[in-house]
Amino acid sequence: MARIPSCFVFGAGTPPATPPKIAADDIVIAADGGYTFINNAGIRADALIGDFDSLDAGAIRESGDLIVQRLPEEKDSTDMLAALQYGLGRGFTHFHIYGGAGGRQDHTLANIQCLGFLAGRGARGYLHDGGSVATAVKGGLRLASRRSGVISIFAFGGPAEGVWVQGLKYELANARLTSDFPLGVSNAFTGRPVYIKAERGILLVVYPSGTRELA
């Protein structure tokens, strides 16, 4: 199976302890203050998007390869969402978000909402936060087996119906999850491959970093 190029977006939240591996055909976007981490880590930046309320404009290293989009301070969307929209416009369907959690709790929640925004447009977003990854799934998700680790599954943005969970300690068959009752929290890997599906609605799945997703 051919590798799918990804869009890496760095926000101003808690940075990753170790910079992710970025291939030559991936794109890197700094959402405002995330540009500081990119510079310090020696990561190339393809685009910088934001209103610069958390970044000193004098710190920007201008180059012919860097696209800079300055947004107004008063706007309806966040810098992160604008960065994701830019990536969608470039044709990317896989997004890895770093520095999108920690810091302000409202921004963390907004970035989780961005995962649903991507899922509703046929894309997949992964919000990396320390030792865990959150992703919003419309349809099905397969994960490789793990002998240990906690995984949680939530209805996102409304009820999720026809929910199937196989390969975990607690399985579901044609169940209904709602966004006001955390039935799917703290499930466990059992050493078997995992299959998760919602026939209707979107699921938010949180699992340990390093868990491999299967085709």
N, CA and C of each residue as an Amber inpcrd file, in Angstrom:
protein
   645
   0.8390000  -1.1880000   0.0000000   0.0000000   0.0000000   0.0000000
   0.8790000   1.2450000   0.0000000   0.6110000   2.1640000  -0.9120000
   1.4340000   3.3670000  -1.0340000   1.2330000   4.2840000   0.1750000
   2.3190000   4.9150000   0.5760000   2.2510000   5.8450000   1.7000000
   1.5000000   7.0970000   1.2770000   0.6440000   7.5940000   2.1730000
  -0.1270000   8.7990000   1.9030000   0.5810000   9.9950000   2.5320000
   0.9400000  11.0090000   1.7440000   1.5800000  12.1990000   2.3250000
   0.6680000  12.8400000   3.3650000   1.2960000  13.4080000   4.3890000
   0.5490000  13.9890000   5.4990000   0.8060000  15.4800000   5.6350000
  -0.1300000  16.1510000   6.2800000   0.0070000  17.5610000   6.6300000
   0.2590000  17.6340000   8.1360000   1.4100000  18.1580000   8.5230000
   1.7660000  18.3260000   9.9290000   1.4920000  19.7670000  10.3310000
   0.7050000  19.9380000  11.3950000   0.3650000  21.2760000  11.8720000
   0.8210000  21.4040000  13.3160000   1.5680000  22.4560000  13.6000000
   2.1000000  22.6890000  14.9460000   1.4390000  23.9200000  15.5490000
   0.8280000  23.7330000  16.7240000   0.1990000  24.8250000  17.4460000
   1.0680000  25.2980000  18.5890000   0.5300000  26.2430000  19.3600000
   1.2920000  26.8760000  20.4390000   1.0980000  26.1950000  21.7880000
   0.4440000  25.0150000  21.8150000   0.2540000  24.2920000  23.0640000
   1.5080000  23.5440000  23.4800000   1.3260000  22.5030000  24.2740000
   2.4650000  21.7270000  24.7610000   3.1600000  21.0280000  23.5940000
   4.4470000  21.3020000  23.3620000   5.1340000  20.7130000  22.2020000
   5.4730000  19.2520000  22.4480000   5.7050000  18.4820000  21.3970000
   6.0970000  17.0830000  21.5720000   7.4930000  16.9780000  22.1680000
   7.7180000  15.9390000  22.9640000   9.0350000  15.7410000  23.5690000
  10.0750000  15.4180000  22.5020000   9.6440000  14.7210000  21.4650000
  10.5180000  14.3590000  20.3550000   9.8510000  14.7770000  19.0520000
  10.5350000  15.5230000  18.1920000   9.9280000  15.9330000  16.9280000
   9.5250000  14.7210000  16.0960000   8.3720000  14.7760000  15.4320000
   7.9460000  13.6460000  14.5990000   8.7960000  13.5320000  13.3420000
   8.7520000  12.3610000  12.7330000   9.4490000  12.1520000  11.4730000
   8.5960000  12.6990000  10.3260000   9.1890000  13.5720000   9.5270000
   8.4720000  14.2250000   8.4410000   9.1720000  13.9080000   7.1270000
   8.4260000  13.3910000   6.1690000   8.9980000  13.0140000   4.8750000
   9.0300000  14.2070000   3.9300000   9.7620000  14.0560000   2.8540000
   9.9470000  15.1590000   1.9100000   8.6470000  15.5660000   1.2360000
   7.7130000  14.6150000   1.0580000   6.4540000  14.9540000   0.3950000
   5.3500000  15.3450000   1.3660000   5.6700000  15.4470000   2.6580000
   4.7250000  15.9770000   3.6380000   4.7870000  17.5010000   3.6230000
   3.7790000  18.1340000   4.1960000   3.7730000  19.5830000   4.3250000
   3.7230000  19.9440000   5.8000000   4.3880000  21.0440000   6.1730000
   4.4460000  21.4830000   7.5650000   3.8670000  22.8870000   7.6630000
   2.8870000  23.0380000   8.5320000   2.2450000  24.3320000   8.7420000
   2.3770000  24.7250000  10.2000000   2.8020000  25.9550000  10.4540000
   2.8280000  26.5000000  11.8060000   1.5670000  27.3160000  12.0130000
   0.8140000  26.9800000  13.0430000  -0.3550000  27.7600000  13.4120000
   0.0790000  28.7480000  14.4880000   0.3670000  29.9530000  14.0680000
   0.8010000  31.0320000  14.9490000   2.0080000  30.6180000  15.7970000
   1.8560000  30.5530000  17.1310000   2.9870000  30.3150000  18.0210000
   3.6700000  28.9840000  17.8480000   3.0700000  28.0540000  17.1050000
   3.7380000  26.7890000  16.8220000   4.9960000  26.9670000  16.0080000
   5.1310000  28.1320000  15.3970000   6.3280000  28.4330000  14.6060000
   7.5800000  28.4470000  15.4870000   7.4290000  28.8340000  16.7470000
   8.5780000  28.8700000  17.6600000   9.1640000  27.4790000  17.8500000
   8.3030000  26.4860000  18.0750000   8.7890000  25.1150000  18.2380000
   9.4560000  24.6230000  16.9650000   8.8470000  24.9070000  15.8190000
   9.4170000  24.4610000  14.5540000  10.8310000  24.9960000  14.3730000
  11.0170000  26.2790000  14.6550000  12.3480000  26.8720000  14.5330000
  13.3470000  26.2200000  15.4800000  12.9470000  26.0600000  16.7420000
  13.8590000  25.4930000  17.7520000  14.2150000  24.0400000  17.4470000
  13.2720000  23.3230000  16.8210000  13.5040000  21.9050000  16.5140000
  14.2070000  21.7050000  15.1830000  14.4130000  22.7800000  14.4320000
  15.0590000  22.6550000  13.1340000  14.1920000  22.0190000  12.0730000
  12.8740000  22.1440000  12.2240000  11.9350000  21.5880000  11.2490000
  11.6350000  22.6530000  10.1900000  11.6130000  22.2510000   8.9480000
  11.2770000  23.2010000   7.8950000   9.8070000  23.5930000   8.0130000
   9.5030000  24.8280000   7.7100000   8.1120000  25.2890000   7.7070000
   7.7290000  25.6620000   6.2850000   6.6430000  25.0900000   5.8020000
   6.1590000  25.4270000   4.4660000   5.1970000  26.6060000   4.5040000
   4.4590000  26.7390000   5.6070000   3.4950000  27.8300000   5.7180000
   3.3620000  28.2500000   7.1810000   3.1140000  29.5230000   7.3890000
   2.8490000  30.0920000   8.7130000   1.5320000  30.8310000   8.6220000
   0.5670000  30.4000000   9.4360000  -0.7750000  30.9630000   9.3760000
  -1.2190000  31.3710000  10.7720000  -1.6750000  32.5870000  10.9480000
  -2.1650000  33.0210000  12.2490000  -2.3180000  34.5170000  12.3360000
  -2.8540000  34.9690000  13.4710000  -2.9800000  36.4070000  13.6990000
  -1.7920000  36.9630000  14.4750000  -0.8540000  36.0770000  14.8190000
   0.4010000  36.4270000  15.4840000   0.1870000  37.0260000  16.8760000
  -0.8730000  36.5860000  17.5590000  -1.0710000  37.0510000  18.9310000
  -0.1900000  36.2820000  19.9100000   0.3630000  35.1430000  19.4810000
   1.2720000  34.3800000  20.3480000   2.6330000  34.2120000  19.6820000
   2.9400000  35.1030000  18.7440000   4.2180000  35.0250000  18.0420000
   4.6840000  36.4260000  17.6910000   5.9280000  36.7060000  18.0150000
   6.5300000  37.9810000  17.6320000   6.8380000  37.9390000  16.1430000
   6.2260000  38.8440000  15.3910000   6.4270000  38.8470000  13.9430000
   7.8920000  39.0190000  13.5790000   8.6830000  39.6400000  14.4640000
  10.1060000  39.8220000  14.1920000  10.8930000  38.5360000  14.2550000
  10.2800000  37.4740000  14.8280000  10.9760000  36.1890000  14.9470000
  10.8300000  35.3340000  13.7020000  10.0380000  35.7930000  12.7510000
   9.7980000  35.0060000  11.5420000  11.0140000  35.0710000  10.6330000
  11.5000000  33.9370000  10.2400000  12.6360000  33.8610000   9.3210000
  12.1120000  33.8310000   7.8960000  12.0590000  34.9900000   7.2970000
  11.5060000  35.0990000   5.9500000  12.3860000  34.3330000   4.9530000
  11.7350000  33.6090000   4.0770000  12.4360000  32.9210000   2.9960000
  11.4870000  32.7830000   1.8300000  12.0320000  32.5470000   0.6710000
  11.1980000  32.4310000  -0.5090000  10.2900000  31.2140000  -0.4790000
  10.6260000  30.2170000   0.3600000   9.8370000  28.9930000   0.4140000
   8.7260000  29.0440000   1.4610000   8.7450000  30.0320000   2.3470000
   7.7680000  30.1200000   3.4320000   6.5880000  30.9860000   3.0130000
   5.4020000  30.3870000   3.0660000   4.1690000  31.1290000   2.7910000
   3.6280000  31.6520000   4.1120000   3.4360000  32.9600000   4.2020000
   2.9390000  33.5840000   5.4260000   1.5570000  34.1650000   5.1670000
   0.5770000  33.7130000   5.9620000  -0.7790000  34.2480000   5.8780000
  -1.1400000  34.8570000   7.2300000  -1.2210000  36.1760000   7.2650000
  -1.5850000  36.8580000   8.5060000  -3.1000000  37.0240000   8.5470000
  -3.7110000  36.5410000   9.6180000  -5.1530000  36.5820000   9.7780000
  -5.5480000  37.7340000  10.6900000  -6.7540000  38.2540000  10.5510000
  -7.2220000  39.2850000  11.4790000  -7.4240000  38.7140000  12.8750000
  -7.2340000  39.5470000  13.8950000  -7.4180000  39.0810000  15.2700000
  -8.8760000  38.7440000  15.5440000  -9.7910000  39.5050000  14.9780000
 -11.2160000  39.2390000  15.1600000 -11.7180000  38.4280000  13.9720000
 -12.0190000  37.1470000  14.2400000 -12.4320000  36.2380000  13.1720000
 -13.2740000  35.1320000  13.7710000 -13.9460000  34.3760000  12.9130000
 -14.8440000  33.3270000  13.3810000 -14.1500000  31.9900000  13.6130000
 -12.9700000  31.7970000  13.0360000 -12.2660000  30.5240000  13.1850000
 -10.9560000  30.7290000  13.9350000 -10.3760000  29.6190000  14.3820000
  -9.0890000  29.6800000  15.0740000  -7.9510000  29.5950000  14.0680000
  -6.7510000  29.9450000  14.5290000  -5.5710000  29.7940000  13.6780000
  -5.3850000  28.3420000  13.2620000  -5.6590000  27.4160000  14.1920000
  -5.5100000  25.9930000  13.8890000  -6.4610000  25.5700000  12.7750000
  -7.7230000  25.9900000  12.8790000  -8.6840000  25.6140000  11.8430000
  -8.2790000  26.2020000  10.4950000  -7.7910000  27.4420000  10.4970000
  -7.3390000  28.0620000   9.2410000  -6.1890000  27.2690000   8.6390000
  -5.2850000  26.7710000   9.4890000  -4.1640000  25.9620000   9.0000000
  -4.6620000  24.6490000   8.3990000  -5.6450000  24.0260000   9.0350000
  -6.1970000  22.7810000   8.5100000  -6.9320000  23.0210000   7.1950000
  -7.6440000  24.1210000   7.1050000  -8.3290000  24.4610000   5.8550000
  -7.3190000  24.6740000   4.7270000  -6.1970000  25.2660000   5.0640000
  -5.1380000  25.4570000   4.0670000  -4.6490000  24.0900000   3.5630000
  -4.4270000  23.1660000   4.4970000  -3.9840000  21.8300000   4.1090000
  -5.0130000  21.1010000   3.2660000  -6.2910000  21.2390000   3.6190000
  -7.3480000  20.6280000   2.8050000  -7.3310000  21.2150000   1.3950000
  -7.1390000  22.5230000   1.3120000  -7.0870000  23.1710000   0.0100000
  -5.9290000  22.7050000  -0.8400000  -4.8740000  22.2170000  -0.1930000
  -3.7270000  21.6840000  -0.9220000  -3.9210000  20.2130000  -1.2890000
  -5.0690000  19.6430000  -0.9030000  -5.3790000  18.2750000  -1.2880000
  -4.9950000  17.2070000  -0.2790000  -4.5670000  17.5930000   0.9230000
  -4.1680000  16.6030000   1.9280000  -5.3980000  16.0320000   2.6330000
  -5.3210000  14.7530000   2.9940000  -6.4230000  14.0780000   3.6810000
  -6.0080000  13.4970000   5.0290000  -4.7180000  13.5280000   5.3460000
  -4.2170000  13.0320000   6.6230000  -3.4790000  14.1730000   7.3340000
  -3.8930000  14.4540000   8.5760000  -3.3670000  15.5860000   9.3240000
  -2.8690000  15.1360000  10.6960000  -1.6500000  15.5450000  11.0460000
  -1.0860000  15.2660000  12.3630000  -0.8950000  16.6050000  13.0780000
  -1.5800000  16.7590000  14.2010000  -1.5700000  18.0110000  14.9560000
  -0.7290000  17.8400000  16.2110000   0.2760000  18.6890000  16.3510000
   1.1190000  18.7270000  17.5420000   1.0110000  20.1170000  18.1770000
   1.1880000  20.1780000  19.4990000   1.0240000  21.4590000  20.1760000
  -0.4100000  21.9420000  20.1370000  -1.3320000  21.0150000  20.0180000
  -2.7510000  21.3680000  19.9700000  -3.4750000  21.0880000  21.2630000
  -2.7480000  20.6530000  22.2880000  -3.3320000  20.3710000  23.5950000
  -2.4270000  20.9780000  24.6670000  -2.9040000  20.9690000  25.9090000
  -2.1520000  21.6450000  26.9640000  -2.3860000  23.1370000  26.8710000
  -1.8640000  23.8840000  27.8080000  -2.0920000  25.3220000  27.7730000
  -3.5530000  25.6200000  28.0480000  -4.1780000  26.4170000  27.2050000
  -5.5710000  26.8100000  27.4030000  -6.5200000  25.6570000  27.1000000
  -7.4020000  25.3800000  28.0630000  -8.3330000  24.2700000  27.9030000
  -9.3130000  24.5170000  26.7570000  -9.7260000  25.7780000  26.5610000
 -10.6810000  26.0440000  25.4800000 -10.0530000  25.7820000  24.1100000
  -8.7610000  26.0480000  23.9750000  -8.0990000  25.7570000  22.7100000
  -7.9700000  24.2570000  22.4870000  -7.7260000  23.5050000  23.5570000
  -7.6810000  22.0520000  23.4260000  -9.0190000  21.5210000  22.9270000
 -10.1060000  22.0090000  23.5150000 -11.4310000  21.5690000  23.0880000
 -11.7100000  21.9910000  21.6460000 -11.2750000  23.1940000  21.2920000
 -11.4630000  23.6580000  19.9130000 -10.7130000  22.7610000  18.9360000
  -9.5260000  22.3210000  19.3150000  -8.7450000  21.4570000  18.4270000
  -9.3490000  20.0620000  18.3150000  -9.9860000  19.6000000  19.3840000
 -10.7170000  18.3350000  19.2960000 -11.8850000  18.4910000  18.3270000
 -12.5600000  19.6480000  18.3880000 -13.6250000  19.9040000  17.4270000
 -13.0980000  19.8920000  15.9900000 -11.8760000  20.3570000  15.8170000
 -11.2760000  20.3630000  14.4790000 -11.1520000  18.9490000  13.9140000
 -10.9860000  17.9560000  14.7890000 -10.9350000  16.5710000  14.3210000
 -12.2630000  16.1930000  13.6780000 -13.3730000  16.6350000  14.2860000
 -14.6790000  16.3800000  13.7000000 -14.8670000  17.1260000  12.3950000
 -14.3230000  18.3350000  12.3170000 -14.3760000  19.1230000  11.0830000
 -13.7150000  18.3480000   9.9460000 -12.5570000  17.7660000  10.2100000
 -11.8490000  16.9970000   9.1890000 -12.6200000  15.7370000   8.8090000
 -13.1420000  15.0260000   9.8170000 -13.8790000  13.7890000   9.5380000
 -15.0910000  14.0550000   8.6670000 -15.7430000  15.1930000   8.8780000
 -16.9110000  15.5330000   8.0840000 -16.5860000  15.8860000   6.6500000
 -15.3060000  16.0520000   6.3510000 -14.8730000  16.3900000   4.9950000
 -14.0410000  15.2820000   4.3660000 -14.2050000  14.0820000   4.8880000
 -13.5340000  12.9220000   4.3070000 -12.0640000  12.8300000   4.6200000
 -11.6000000  13.5580000   5.6350000 -10.1830000  13.5350000   6.0210000
 -10.0430000  12.9450000   7.4180000  -8.8020000  12.6670000   7.8090000
  -8.5370000  12.1380000   9.1500000  -7.5190000  13.0260000   9.8290000
  -7.8260000  13.4240000  11.0570000  -6.9040000  14.2090000  11.8500000
  -6.4770000  13.4300000  13.0770000  -5.2260000  13.6130000  13.4820000
  -4.6840000  12.9460000  14.6620000  -4.1180000  14.0230000  15.5860000
  -4.6990000  14.1540000  16.7660000  -4.2410000  15.1270000  17.7550000
  -3.3150000  14.4140000  18.7280000  -2.0240000  14.7240000  18.6460000
  -1.0090000  14.0680000  19.4760000  -0.8070000  14.8590000  20.7600000
  -0.8820000  14.1540000  21.8880000  -0.7320000  14.8070000  23.1830000
   0.0080000  13.8790000  24.1350000   1.3140000  14.0830000  24.2670000
   2.0900000  13.2370000  25.1650000   2.0470000  11.7920000  24.7170000
   1.4980000  10.9340000  25.5640000   1.4820000   9.5080000  25.2460000
   0.2100000   9.0290000  24.5910000  -0.6250000   9.9280000  24.0960000
  -1.8830000   9.4960000  23.4960000  -2.1660000  10.2280000  22.1950000
  -3.0670000   9.6450000  21.4180000  -3.5070000  10.2150000  20.1470000
  -5.0270000  10.1810000  20.1210000  -5.6480000  11.2710000  19.6900000
  -7.1010000  11.3170000  19.5120000  -7.3980000  11.4870000  18.0330000
  -8.3990000  10.7720000  17.5510000  -8.8050000  10.9070000  16.1590000
 -10.3090000  10.7540000  16.0570000 -10.9350000  11.4690000  15.1370000
 -12.3710000  11.3620000  14.8930000 -12.5840000  10.4840000  13.6700000
 -13.4630000   9.5110000  13.8010000 -13.6450000   8.4970000  12.7770000
 -15.0790000   8.5120000  12.2730000 -15.2320000   8.6260000  10.9740000
 -16.5320000   8.4690000  10.3340000 -16.4510000   7.2100000   9.4970000
 -17.1000000   6.1560000   9.9700000 -16.9690000   4.8500000   9.3310000
 -16.2420000   3.8930000  10.2610000 -15.1980000   3.2440000   9.7420000
 -14.5100000   2.2310000  10.5250000 -13.0440000   2.5230000  10.7520000
 -12.4830000   1.8570000  11.7530000 -11.0760000   2.0180000  12.1290000
 -10.5400000   0.6660000  12.5620000  -9.3710000   0.2990000  12.0240000
  -8.7070000  -0.9420000  12.4250000  -7.3610000  -0.6010000  13.0430000
  -7.0710000  -1.2060000  14.1810000  -5.8120000  -0.9810000  14.8770000
  -5.0920000  -2.3030000  15.0830000  -3.7650000  -2.2470000  15.0130000
  -2.9630000  -3.4510000  15.2470000  -3.0710000  -3.8780000  16.7050000
  -2.7530000  -5.1170000  16.9570000  -2.8730000  -5.6660000  18.3080000
  -1.8420000  -5.0660000  19.2500000  -2.2220000  -4.9210000  20.4960000
  -1.3530000  -4.5130000  21.6000000  -1.6720000  -5.4040000  22.7850000
  -0.6580000  -5.7060000  23.5810000  -0.8880000  -6.5450000  24.7510000
  -1.3790000  -5.7450000  25.9500000  -1.1930000  -4.4250000  25.9000000
  -1.6450000  -3.5910000  27.0120000  -1.9510000  -2.1910000  26.4900000
  -2.5760000  -1.4060000  27.3240000  -2.8930000  -0.0380000  26.9500000
  -4.3820000   0.2370000  27.0450000  -4.7050000   1.5010000  27.2750000
  -6.0950000   1.9290000  27.4310000  -6.5470000   2.6380000  26.1640000
  -7.7570000   2.3570000  25.7530000  -8.3650000   3.0100000  24.5880000
  -9.7840000   3.4220000  24.9700000 -10.1740000   4.6220000  24.5530000
 -11.5040000   5.1220000  24.8740000 -12.2160000   5.5320000  23.5950000
 -13.5250000   5.3240000  23.5790000 -14.3330000   5.5720000  22.3860000
 -15.5570000   6.3850000  22.7990000 -15.7560000   7.5310000  22.1520000
 -16.8560000   8.4170000  22.5050000 -17.6790000   8.7580000  21.2650000
 -18.9770000   9.0010000  21.4740000 -19.7890000   9.6020000  20.4250000
 -19.3750000  11.0560000  20.3130000 -19.2990000  11.5560000  19.0900000
 -18.7640000  12.8920000  18.8600000 -19.7520000  13.7290000  18.0580000
 -20.2000000  14.8350000  18.6580000 -21.0830000  15.7560000  17.9470000
 -22.5150000  15.2840000  17.8330000 -22.8860000  14.2600000  18.5740000
 -24.2320000  13.7070000  18.5030000 -24.1820000  12.2010000  18.6640000
 -25.3280000  11.5300000  18.6440000 -25.3330000  10.0740000  18.8230000
 -24.5690000   9.3590000  17.7110000 -23.9450000   8.2590000  18.0730000
 -23.3290000   7.3480000  17.1120000 -24.0850000   6.0350000  17.2030000
 -24.6070000   5.5710000  16.0850000 -25.4600000   4.3860000  16.0920000
 -24.8530000   3.2870000  15.2280000 -25.2580000   2.0710000  15.5290000
 -24.6790000   0.9300000  14.8350000 -23.1970000   0.8240000  15.1470000
 -22.8540000   0.9520000  16.4360000 -21.4510000   0.9370000  16.8590000
 -21.0110000  -0.5010000  17.1390000 -19.9000000  -0.8770000  16.5040000
 -19.3140000  -2.2040000  16.6930000 -17.8970000  -2.0470000  17.2140000
 -17.5620000  -2.7750000  18.2610000 -16.2120000  -2.7930000  18.8240000
 -15.8010000  -4.2460000  19.0020000 -14.7330000  -4.6360000  18.3260000
 -14.2510000  -6.0070000  18.4060000 -12.7620000  -6.0150000  18.7130000
 -12.3210000  -6.9950000  19.5000000 -10.9110000  -7.1630000  19.8100000
 -10.4610000  -6.4920000  21.0830000 -11.3330000  -5.7330000  21.7480000
 -11.0050000  -5.1140000  23.0190000 -11.6340000  -5.9140000  24.1690000
 -11.2890000  -5.5530000  25.3880000 -11.8150000  -6.2700000  26.5490000
 -13.3290000  -6.1770000  26.6030000 -13.8570000  -4.9980000  26.3320000
 -15.3030000  -4.7980000  26.3370000 -15.7490000  -4.5420000  24.8970000
 -16.5350000  -5.4560000  24.3640000 -16.9570000  -5.3470000  22.9780000
 -18.3860000  -4.8100000  22.8880000 -18.7200000  -4.2600000  21.7300000
 -20.0630000  -3.7650000  21.4810000 -20.5590000  -4.3350000  20.1640000
 -21.8570000  -4.5630000  20.0700000 -22.4660000  -5.0660000  18.8380000
 -23.7180000  -4.2580000  18.5540000 -23.6720000  -3.4880000  17.4890000
 -24.8140000  -2.6800000  17.0580000 -25.3390000  -1.8040000  18.1960000
 -24.4260000  -1.1430000  18.9020000 -24.7890000  -0.3290000  20.0640000
 -25.0290000   1.1250000  19.6660000 -25.5310000   1.8940000  20.6100000
 -25.7520000   3.3250000  20.4170000 -24.9840000   4.0730000  21.5010000
 -24.1000000   4.9670000  21.0890000 -23.3750000   5.8050000  22.0300000
 -23.8950000   7.2320000  21.9180000 -23.9510000   7.9260000  23.0500000
 -24.3910000   9.3130000  23.0630000 -23.2780000  10.1950000  23.6090000
 -23.3590000  11.4810000  23.2990000 -22.3040000  12.4070000  23.7060000
 -22.4440000  12.8850000  25.1430000 -23.4580000  12.4140000  25.8620000
 -23.6340000  12.8360000  27.2530000 -23.4930000  11.6890000  28.2490000
 -22.9830000  10.5240000  27.7750000 -22.7650000   9.3940000  28.6780000
 -21.5150000   8.6570000  28.2220000 -20.4490000   8.6700000  29.0410000
 -19.1430000   8.1360000  28.6030000 -19.0170000   6.6140000  28.7250000
 -19.8770000   5.9140000  28.0390000 -19.8680000   4.4450000  28.1250000
 -18.5630000   3.8480000  27.6320000 -17.9380000   4.4620000  26.6290000
 -16.7670000   3.8510000  26.0040000 -15.4360000   4.2110000  26.6030000
 -15.4070000   4.8630000  27.7580000 -14.1340000   5.2800000  28.3410000
 -13.3950000   4.0870000  28.9580000 -12.0750000   4.1130000  28.8660000
 -11.2000000   3.1430000  29.5550000 -11.4590000   1.6960000  29.1820000
 -11.4970000   1.4280000  27.8770000 -11.4850000   0.0500000  27.4170000
 -10.0280000  -0.4110000  27.3880000  -9.7640000  -1.6650000  27.0450000
  -8.4010000  -2.1820000  27.1410000  -8.0610000  -3.0830000  25.9650000
  -6.8110000  -2.9830000  25.5070000  -6.3020000  -3.8850000  24.4790000
  -6.0980000  -5.2760000  25.0750000  -6.2100000  -6.3020000  24.2400000
  -6.1140000  -7.6870000  24.7160000  -5.1220000  -8.5240000  23.9210000
  -4.3460000  -7.9070000  23.0400000  -3.4340000  -8.6740000  22.2180000
  -4.0360000  -9.0990000  20.9040000  -5.2500000  -8.6670000  20.6280000
  -5.9060000  -8.9780000  19.3540000  -6.0390000  -7.7100000  18.5130000
  -6.1070000  -7.8490000  17.1910000  -6.3940000  -6.6790000  16.3470000
  -7.7520000  -6.0900000  16.7290000  -7.8880000  -4.7990000  16.5290000
  -9.0840000  -4.0830000  16.9810000  -9.8420000  -3.5480000  15.7750000
 -11.1660000  -3.7040000  15.8190000 -12.0300000  -3.1540000  14.7820000
 -13.1060000  -2.3130000  15.4500000 -13.2250000  -1.0640000  15.0120000
 -14.2080000  -0.1290000  15.5690000 -14.9790000   0.4700000  14.3950000
 -16.2950000   0.5230000  14.5250000 -17.1040000   1.0450000  13.4220000
 -18.3670000   1.6950000  13.9540000 -18.7680000   2.7800000  13.3010000
 -20.0710000   3.3920000  13.5440000 -20.7980000   3.4740000  12.2080000
 -21.9720000   2.8890000  12.1340000 -22.7390000   2.9280000  10.8910000
 -23.3090000   4.3170000  10.6380000 -23.5760000   5.0490000  11.7140000
 -24.0660000   6.4210000  11.6070000 -23.4310000   7.2630000  12.6980000
 -22.9850000   8.4630000  12.3390000 -22.3660000   9.3490000  13.3080000
 -20.8430000   9.2880000  13.2680000 -20.2360000  10.0120000  14.1810000
 -18.7790000  10.1140000  14.2600000 -18.3250000   9.6500000  15.6370000
 -17.2270000   8.9090000  15.6790000 -16.6270000   8.4510000  16.9280000
 -15.3200000   9.1820000  17.1820000 -15.0850000   9.5430000  18.4290000
 -13.7950000  10.0780000  18.8540000 -13.0670000   8.9560000  19.5820000
 -11.9110000   8.5750000  19.0610000 -11.1540000   7.4510000  19.6270000
  -9.8250000   7.9740000  20.1510000  -9.4920000   7.6030000  21.3930000
  -8.2410000   8.0220000  22.0280000  -7.4680000   6.7650000  22.3990000
  -6.2420000   6.6420000  21.8940000  -5.4650000   5.4350000  22.1270000
  -3.9950000   5.7930000  22.3340000  -3.1710000   4.8430000  22.8130000
  -1.7610000   5.1630000  23.1090000  -0.9710000   5.5040000  21.8550000
  -0.0410000   6.4370000  21.9950000   0.8630000   6.7680000  20.9010000
   1.6370000   5.5200000  20.4850000   1.9150000   5.3970000  19.2060000
   2.6510000   4.2440000  18.7130000   1.7540000   3.1060000  18.2710000
   0.4610000   3.2010000  18.5460000  -0.4670000   2.1830000  18.0810000
  -0.5860000   2.2740000  16.5610000  -0.4240000   1.1830000  15.8850000
  -0.4200000   1.1940000  14.4220000  -1.8170000   1.0140000  13.8730000
  -2.1710000   1.8800000  12.9370000  -3.4740000   1.7760000  12.2850000
  -3.3350000   0.8700000  11.0640000  -4.3010000  -0.0130000  10.8930000
  -4.2990000  -0.9560000   9.7880000  -5.1800000  -0.4520000   8.6540000
  -4.8670000  -0.8560000   7.4500000  -5.6570000  -0.4470000   6.2720000
  -7.0270000  -1.1080000   6.3130000
